[in-house]
Amino acid sequence: EMKMKDYAFEEALRDARQAAEAHRTVRKYVQSWVKPGMTMVEICTRLEECSRTMIKENGLQAGLAFPTGCSINHCAAHYTPNPGDKTVLMYDDVCKIDFGTHINGRIIDCAWTVHFNPKFDPLVNAAKAATNMGIKMAGIDARLNEIGEGIQEVMESYEVELDGKNYQVKCIRNLNGHSIEPYKIHAGKTVPIIKGGE
């Protein structure tokens, strides 16, 4: 019985690693060509075509984990353009690209921020530093609300200057990290990004 458990774990780990490598390759590829003037449909279509090739799409055994998100500016997450959407990525936009791959339901989910105007560097640096704090605080005995408090403390220690006015970077109350289960992108636990998280 232990041998079977070990084998199942090794198989799940192999699937996750393969999905992660495909995801990493696609992300690096997209970062090399995404630029202002492209439509969001074009960005998502090219990303998904590459992702399908890298993951060797095969029905429910391997493929895209969910529709690609490409949320611009005030839209924090989960926006996916429909065919015919004419939205264009502009120089002054901040775009969050979120996509996932899977092998046998072992989902790899990752998002990153695309921006071109350096005035948004502090905003992106705040998000990276806060994410790294959450990762640093995570562990077997970690309390999720304490992780949220640490993330918020780091995030809100940053300011961004826009048009000569300083703004404190703020966390989005209802945006959370989440656990993932086979074939289930939002499963079980959520990791808040604020103190006393919901």
Disulfide bonds with the S-S distance in Angstrom:
none
